[in-house]
């Protein structure tokens, strides 16, 4: 009789690639609330959360933001925001 009592053996660890790291953190006004959005290098949205959480200050510590996201590269990523919101947004480029 087996000593495992029907429990499966642990699987071999997969050493494949993980998710891509976030490259940009955009802090932007969204209808009166400040939100933080994480984007990949391709400007694909991967997360959105309240900009007041302490993780935002931890991620941006020592970084200087670029103010305004009016460039064409941000058009698709921030299509729900008007020009005023985009002009006041702060973009932090995160270290990879």
VENBELVEN-V368208 format. One record per backbone hydrogen bond with DSSP energy under -0.5 kcal/mol. CO is the residue of the C=O (numbers start at 1). NH is the residue of the N-H. If there is no record, write none. Layout:
{{CO | NH} {CO | NH}}
This chain:
{{4 | 7} {13 | 15} {23 | 94} {24 | 26} {24 | 39} {25 | 27} {25 | 92} {26 | 28} {26 | 37} {27 | 90} {28 | 35} {30 | 33} {33 | 30} {33 | 35} {34 | 51} {35 | 28} {36 | 49} {37 | 26} {38 | 46} {38 | 47} {39 | 23} {39 | 24} {40 | 43} {44 | 40} {47 | 38} {49 | 36} {50 | 53} {53 | 56} {53 | 57} {54 | 58} {55 | 59} {56 | 60} {57 | 61} {60 | 63} {63 | 65} {65 | 67} {66 | 91} {71 | 74} {72 | 75} {74 | 78} {76 | 79} {78 | 81} {82 | 86} {83 | 87} {84 | 88} {85 | 89} {86 | 69} {86 | 89} {89 | 68} {90 | 27} {90 | 92} {91 | 66} {92 | 25} {92 | 94}}
